[in-house]
Amino acid sequence: MKPTLNLILFVFTLFCFNTVSAQYGGYNNGYGNGYGGGYGRGGGMGMDRSMMAGQGQGTPSKPKETPPEEIAGMIIEQMKPQVNLDELQAIAISNVLTESIREQGILLKNESSSQDQKIEQIKALKESTDKKISAFLNPDQIEKYKTFMDTFKDMKKSKSKKKKDKDSKEDSKEVKDAPDTKISE
């Protein structure tokens, strides 16, 4: 009876050791050095890198920022026919716009400035940018540029207004669709 009990105890101990060893990486003393990787594989607790990549998907992320070069390119595409820019003017103005957009982004992200300070800094940046762009244009093109900028501002305002109108329509639709919760007496 004693040898059978010893054999059962030995098998049980061996079984427990294998389970613990497999849980912590197993071979080569565990913790990421073993065959399965254990804790060192991807942050521990059985998670690998593919699971780590999806972390934080439940929270909404910031929209991807459009590079300043791309924004300047879109503006130049619209400006070129209306202001009659040649290729050299388009390149020079594109560089000015790219730098201005970069600086505007920096100003907007600056948390040490108040909202009023940011507005003043952006106005000063706009004036500086307009002067730099006007230096590349002839007098006829300057007038066309001013007209273009006025229509460009109106386009931006109408786009943001349409977006606000769309949001408010969706909100009012939700209110209409909501069941009536009034309690009648």
Disulfide bonds with the S-S distance in Angstrom:
none
